[in-house]
């Protein structure tokens, strides 16, 4: 016996595209992931340098936060020893921020040399 003929009009619309960005219910990023996995390449945010930039910005924020906090806490401790509460804490904050800025400049130079 022959298979029954499909009912209704033929499906309209363009044929699905090939490659990582063909539309589906799960969205484009999941298709890109599946495409790379099927090809045996694996997937990583570093392929588009997105992960590298996210890591850079996170590290910059962490450097400023830690450097400034270490300066403030060291200044606060010195202020407690000498009874000059705001002076060394403010100086420590400025020194911590300045040293963090130097570290960030070095970090950005290394980043640009690698990904530039």
N, C-alpha and C positions, 0 to 999 in steps of 0.2 A: 504494500500500500504506500502511496505517495503521502508526503507530509502535507498538512493543510496549509493553504496560502495564508499569509498574514492578513489580518483585518485592518481596515482603516487606511488613511493616507500614509505614504512613506514618511519617515522621520525627516523633518526639515532642519536646516542649519548646516554650518560648515562641518567638515570632518574634523575630528580632534587633531590638535597639533602634536608634533613629535617634540621631544626634549623635556627639560626639567620643569617648564612652566605651563604645562597644559592644565586647564581648569578642572577642578573636581570639588567634591563636597568638603574635603579637608583643607582646602586652601593651597596657595602657591608654595609656601615654604615646605609643607609636608611632601609635596610632589617633587620639589628640588632634592629633598633628602632621599626620597625613594629612588629617584633617578640616579643619583650618585652611588647609592648602595647597590643598585642593580648592576651598574657598570664596574663595581668592585673598587671604586675610588674611596669610599668612605666620605663623610661629610664633616666639616668643621667650620666654625665661624671665621677661622683664620684664612680660609680660602679667599674671602673677599676683603681681608684686612679689617673687618669689622671688630673681631675679637681683639686684635692688637690695639685698636684705638680705644675700645672699652677698657682694656687693661691699663693703658697709658693714663686715661682720665681718672680711673680709680686710684691708681698709684699716686698721681699728683695730689688728689684730695687727701689721701691718707698721709702723705708726707707733710702737707701743710698742717693738718690736724695734729699729728703726733709731735712735730717739731714745735709748734706753738704751745701745745699743752705742756711739753717737757720744760720749755722756757718759763712758762707761767708758774708751774709747780716749783721749779728750782728757785725762781725769784720770790715766791711766797715763803718758801722755807727760809731763805736768807732774811726776808723781812721779819719773820717770826723770831729769828735769832737776835736781830738788832733793833726791833721795835719800830721799823720804818715801813709800815704796811704797804702802801701802794707803790712806792718807788721801785723796788727791785722786781716786783711782779710785772709792772708795766715794761720795765727794761728787759726782763726775761722774755716777755711776749714778743717784743720787737726783735730781740736777738734770735729767738726761735723762728720767727717768720722770715728773717733775713737769711739764716742758715738753710731753712727749708727752700727758699727761693734759689739759692746756689745749687742745692741738690736737684731741684726740678730742672734747672737749666742744663745740668749734666745729663739728666735722664732724657730730656728732649733731644739733646745732641746725639746720644746713643741711639734713640729711637729713629731719628731721621737718617742716621748713617745706615741703619739696617733696613728700614722700610721706605726711605726717601724716594 
